[in-house]
Amino acid sequence: MHYPFHCLRARAVLARGGIIAYPTEGVWGLGCDPFNKAAVERLLALKDRPWEKGLIVALASQRVAAALLRDLPPDRQQAIKASWPGPNTWLVPHGNLWPSWVTGQSDWIACRLSAYPVVCDLARAAGGAIISTSANPSGQPPAMTAKQVRHYFGRSVDLVMPGGVQGLQKPSVIRQGLTGEILRG
């Protein structure tokens, strides 16, 4: 299901540095423009998450993903592309294309291409990618409903998208792009 009106509203919220809560395949996520340092810092403060850990970005399309995969061997590029779209997050070399407030203290960036249309629509609304971190304060379980998002964050989130999670019931799998090793299952 697409939310064109809500995505227009989301685009305006993102453009002014706002934070959006939205359903993903498995849990509710928090997102903002990954290139807006103030927005990312605000999101990290809401979650009480240190910037050094880095954040996941959801990508708008295979075209956007291609720039991130270019430094991987062809067989690894193919393996990653074969897993997308879907609830698969991959750590790939960021090649200094992404700011440190997104990558943390790593040479890698965590990225995924979701199969859930609302996530892709929001990534497009943000200009090609959107932060996609679970909607919960550090140490708490991820929000599974919009009501839980509001319980955790109250009015600190600028827009809560309509809809619900797709049914996966857990965050995306995270794998190392060079080896395929599962880092979070």
C-alpha positions in Angstrom: 0.0 0.0 0.0 1.3 3.4 -0.9 0.6 6.6 1.1 1.1 9.4 -1.4 -0.5 12.1 0.7 1.4 11.0 3.8 4.6 10.8 1.8 4.2 14.4 0.7 3.7 15.3 4.3 6.7 13.2 5.2 8.9 15.0 2.6 8.1 18.3 4.2 8.9 17.0 7.7 12.1 15.5 6.5 13.1 18.7 4.6 12.8 20.7 7.9 14.9 18.2 9.8 12.1 16.2 11.4 11.9 12.6 12.6 9.4 10.2 11.3 8.1 6.9 12.8 7.1 4.3 10.3 6.2 0.6 10.0 8.7 -1.7 8.4 8.7 -5.4 7.6 9.1 -6.4 11.2 9.1 -3.5 13.7 8.4 0.2 13.7 11.3 2.4 12.7 12.5 5.9 13.2 13.9 7.8 10.3 15.2 11.2 9.2 17.4 12.6 6.4 20.8 10.9 6.8 22.6 13.9 5.5 21.0 16.3 8.1 23.4 16.1 11.0 21.1 17.9 13.4 18.2 15.5 12.6 20.4 12.5 13.1 21.8 13.8 16.4 18.2 14.5 17.6 17.2 10.9 16.6 20.2 9.5 18.4 19.4 11.5 21.5 15.7 10.2 21.4 17.0 6.7 21.4 19.9 7.4 23.8 22.1 5.7 21.3 25.8 6.6 20.8 26.7 7.9 17.4 29.7 5.6 17.3 27.5 2.5 16.7 26.3 3.8 13.3 22.8 3.6 11.9 21.0 1.6 9.1 19.9 3.4 6.0 17.0 2.2 3.9 17.5 2.8 0.2 15.0 3.9 -2.3 16.0 1.7 -5.2 18.5 -0.7 -6.8 20.0 2.3 -8.6 20.8 4.0 -5.3 22.1 0.7 -3.9 24.5 0.3 -6.9 26.7 3.2 -5.7 27.1 1.5 -2.4 27.9 -1.9 -3.8 30.5 -0.8 -6.3 33.6 -1.6 -4.1 32.5 -5.2 -3.5 33.6 -8.1 -5.7 31.0 -9.0 -8.4 30.0 -12.3 -6.6 29.2 -10.4 -3.4 27.3 -7.7 -5.3 25.2 -10.4 -6.9 24.5 -12.1 -3.5 23.4 -8.8 -2.0 21.2 -7.9 -5.0 19.6 -11.3 -4.9 18.5 -10.7 -1.3 16.8 -7.4 -2.1 14.2 -6.2 -1.9 13.7 -7.8 1.5 14.4 -7.6 5.2 18.1 -8.0 4.7 20.6 -5.4 5.9 24.2 -5.6 4.6 27.4 -3.9 5.9 29.2 -2.6 2.9 32.2 -0.2 2.5 30.9 3.3 2.6 33.8 4.8 0.5 33.4 8.1 2.4 30.1 8.7 0.6 28.3 8.9 4.0 28.9 11.2 6.9 30.3 9.8 10.2 27.1 10.6 12.1 25.5 7.8 10.0 28.4 5.3 9.8 29.7 5.8 13.3 33.3 4.8 13.8 33.2 2.2 11.0 34.4 1.9 7.4 31.1 0.2 6.7 27.6 1.4 6.3 24.5 -0.8 7.1 22.0 -0.6 4.3 18.9 -2.3 3.0 16.4 -2.2 0.2 13.1 -3.0 1.7 10.2 -4.8 0.0 7.7 -2.8 2.0 6.4 0.0 -0.2 6.1 2.6 2.6 9.8 2.3 3.4 10.8 2.7 -0.2 8.4 5.7 -0.6 9.9 7.4 2.5 13.5 6.7 1.2 12.4 8.4 -2.1 10.8 11.3 -0.1 14.1 11.8 1.8 16.0 12.0 -1.5 17.2 8.4 -2.0 17.8 7.1 1.5 16.3 7.4 5.0 17.7 6.4 8.4 16.0 3.2 9.4 16.6 2.4 13.1 14.2 0.6 15.4 11.7 2.8 17.2 12.8 2.2 20.8 15.0 3.7 23.5 18.3 1.8 23.8 17.7 -1.3 25.9 14.0 -1.5 25.3 12.1 -3.8 22.9 11.4 -2.4 19.4 7.9 -0.8 19.1 5.5 -3.1 17.2 2.7 -0.6 17.0 2.2 3.1 16.5 0.8 3.2 20.0 4.1 1.8 21.4 6.0 4.5 19.4 3.9 7.2 21.0 4.4 5.6 24.4 8.2 5.6 24.0 8.6 9.0 22.4 5.4 11.1 22.9 5.4 14.2 20.8 9.2 14.0 20.2 8.5 12.3 16.9 7.3 14.8 14.3 5.2 12.4 12.2 3.9 8.9 12.8 3.0 7.2 9.5 -0.2 5.2 9.2 -0.1 1.4 8.8 1.3 -1.6 10.6 4.3 -3.8 10.4 4.4 -6.5 7.7 4.5 -9.4 10.0 8.2 -10.4 10.3 8.1 -9.7 14.1 11.7 -8.8 14.4 14.3 -6.4 13.0 16.0 -7.1 9.7 18.9 -9.6 9.5 22.3 -7.9 9.4 25.1 -9.6 7.3 28.7 -8.7 6.5 28.8 -7.8 2.8 32.2 -9.3 2.0 31.6 -12.6 3.7 27.8 -13.1 4.0 28.3 -13.8 7.7 25.2 -13.2 9.8 25.9 -10.5 12.5 22.3 -10.2 13.8 19.7 -12.9 13.0 
